[in-house]
Amino acid sequence: MHLDEFQATIAQTYGERDRERGTAATVAWLCEELGELAQAVRKGTVDQQRHELSDVLAWLASLAHQLDLSLEDAAARYADGCPRCGTIPCSCP
């Protein structure tokens, strides 16, 4: 699945409810899920890590939708490697 397809699916599934909740609450949920991902990385199984990673991605997609931004466009910033030095691997000091 491409990022734009994923974002569209999240928007169709949760978009209206998430817009009503607002961006501030969405950021709070995203941060909570990021904390759960951090815990899963430290002490969880691969399945728990995958689960939490998907939750973080879903909340990020919801936030992007609310901001009328494209995750695909945001990811394009890294398409040619490091956006600062433009190399792969990064050669920044």
N, C-alpha and C positions, 0 to 999 in steps of 0.2 A: 504494500500500500504506500502510495506517495503521500508526502506531508499535506498537500492541498486536499487530497481525498480524505485523509484522516481528519483534518480540520473541518471539512464540510460535514462529515459524519457526526462529529462531536457537536457542531452547531445545530444539526437537525435533531439530534437526540436531546441536548440539554440547553440549546441556545436561548430559548425564551425564558426559561427558569433562571439561567445564569445572568441574563441581562437585567431581570427584575432584582436579582440579588445585588448586582452592581460590581464595578471593578475592584473597589476596596475589599469587599468580602471575597471576591475571587482570588485576589492576591493573598489574602489571609489563608484561604484553603490551599493555594499552591504552596505557600510556605510550610503549612502543616504537613502536606504530603511530602515535601522535600525533607523534612525532619524524619518522617517515617522511612523514606528511602535511605537516609543516612544511617538510621538504626539497622535497617535490613542489610546494608553493605557491611556494617561492623559485625553483626551477630546473626544474620539471617541466612536462609538457604538461597540457592539460586532461584527457586520458584518465588520466594518472598521478594527477592530483589527485582525480578522481572515484573511482579505484580505492582510493586511500589513505583518502579520506573514508568509503567504504563499509566498509573494514576497521575504522576507528575506531568507526563506528556499530555494527558487529557486536560488537566487544569491549565496548562500552558496554551493549548489550542483554544480553550474557552476564552482565556484572557485575550489572545490575539484576535479572536472573532469579535469580542466586545470592543476592542480598540480599532476595529476595521483594518487590521493588518494581516498580512499573509506570512505564515510560518515558512512557506516555500521561499518567499522573497527574503526573509530574515536569514534563512540558511544559506542563500546564495552569497552572502557576505563572505562565507568561508569556502566557497567553491574552488577557488584557486589557491587554497592553503591559508596561511596566516594572513589576516587582513592588514596587519601592520607592515610585515616585511615582504609578503607575497611569495613566500617559499614553502616547500614541503620537503622535509620537516622544517618547522619554524627555526629560523636562524637569529632570532632576536637575542640580544645579550641577556 
